[in-house]
Amino acid sequence: MQVTLLCIGKTGKKFLEEGEQEYLKRLRHYISFQLHIIPDIKQAKSLSEAQIKQKEGELILEKVGFSDSLILLDERGKEFSSMAFSQYLQEQFNRGGKHLYFVIGGPYGFSDAVYQRANGKISLSQMTFSHQMIRLLFIEQVYRAMTILRNEPYHHQ
């Protein structure tokens, strides 16, 4: 199964990009995982919040196939411990399917169409993090989940 993290906009912070690249490199040993950046909406300053969410939503949904799973990283999603998240990932893998997408939306969140299409929502924390920071945190948690599933010593419990 291919796993993809879809994100709106570039990170722009070298230290975060280096961290992302480190964990993407580590993940290659476990699963087919990629980070796909959807460019920021052009001329967004002339658009309303709703228009931006709609345009971002269209760009997200055009990437996702009918039979693909779409999981939103959303503040109202279910929270997991690292152990429980590894079990959640294993359940997703067991369901089969061609592609599993996780999505980090833009600064205004997701459009109604994206919420309606989603197969689930997860939250990484009740705290608020920048969209750029969440990328690194999520990729690291996927890596941690894979080491947990393989009973490797990265996660100490």
CORUR-V691808 format. One record per residue. N is the residue number from 1. RES is the residue in three letters. D_CENTER is the distance of its C-alpha to the mean C-alpha in Angstrom with 2 decimals. Layout:
N:RES:D_CENTER  N:RES:D_CENTER
//
This chain:
1:MET:15.33  2:GLN:12.98  3:VAL:9.29  4:THR:7.23  5:LEU:4.12  6:LEU:5.79  7:CYS:6.99  8:ILE:10.37  9:GLY:13.06  10:LYS:14.01  11:THR:13.90  12:GLY:17.67  13:LYS:18.15  14:LYS:19.55  15:PHE:19.06  16:LEU:15.28  17:GLU:15.22  18:GLU:17.54  19:GLY:15.45  20:GLU:12.39  21:GLN:15.02  22:GLU:16.61  23:TYR:13.79  24:LEU:12.87  25:LYS:16.63  26:ARG:16.84  27:LEU:14.27  28:ARG:16.48  29:HIS:19.06  30:TYR:17.16  31:ILE:14.90  32:SER:14.19  33:PHE:10.82  34:GLN:10.15  35:LEU:8.47  36:HIS:9.61  37:ILE:10.76  38:ILE:12.29  39:PRO:15.43  40:ASP:16.41  41:ILE:18.87  42:LYS:22.35  43:GLN:24.99  44:ALA:22.63  45:LYS:25.37  46:SER:27.58  47:LEU:25.17  48:SER:24.69  49:GLU:21.52  50:ALA:21.61  51:GLN:22.18  52:ILE:19.25  53:LYS:16.88  54:GLN:18.70  55:LYS:18.48  56:GLU:14.76  57:GLY:14.43  58:GLU:16.79  59:LEU:14.92  60:ILE:11.69  61:LEU:14.01  62:GLU:16.10  63:LYS:13.48  64:VAL:13.11  65:GLY:16.26  66:PHE:18.27  67:SER:17.80  68:ASP:14.09  69:SER:11.87  70:LEU:9.35  71:ILE:7.42  72:LEU:6.78  73:LEU:5.88  74:ASP:9.55  75:GLU:12.58  76:ARG:14.50  77:GLY:12.40  78:LYS:13.83  79:GLU:13.97  80:PHE:14.44  81:SER:16.39  82:SER:15.26  83:MET:17.80  84:ALA:16.72  85:PHE:13.05  86:SER:14.59  87:GLN:16.73  88:TYR:14.03  89:LEU:12.39  90:GLN:16.01  91:GLU:16.68  92:GLN:13.96  93:PHE:15.56  94:ASN:18.96  95:ARG:18.47  96:GLY:18.39  97:GLY:17.35  98:LYS:16.59  99:HIS:12.88  100:LEU:9.76  101:TYR:6.88  102:PHE:3.49  103:VAL:3.96  104:ILE:5.10  105:GLY:8.73  106:GLY:11.88  107:PRO:14.34  108:TYR:15.83  109:GLY:12.98  110:PHE:12.90  111:SER:16.03  112:ASP:17.91  113:ALA:17.44  114:VAL:13.64  115:TYR:14.30  116:GLN:17.05  117:ARG:15.21  118:ALA:12.35  119:ASN:13.09  120:GLY:11.71  121:LYS:10.17  122:ILE:9.35  123:SER:10.27  124:LEU:10.23  125:SER:13.67  126:GLN:16.35  127:MET:16.69  128:THR:15.44  129:PHE:13.68  130:SER:13.39  131:HIS:10.30  132:GLN:11.27  133:MET:11.70  134:ILE:8.41  135:ARG:7.00  136:LEU:9.89  137:LEU:9.84  138:PHE:6.60  139:ILE:7.90  140:GLU:11.21  141:GLN:10.54  142:VAL:9.62  143:TYR:12.78  144:ARG:14.65  145:ALA:14.00  146:MET:15.39  147:THR:18.34  148:ILE:19.02  149:LEU:19.18  150:ARG:21.59  151:ASN:23.59  152:GLU:23.32  153:PRO:24.35  154:TYR:21.27  155:HIS:20.67  156:HIS:24.01  157:GLN:24.96
//
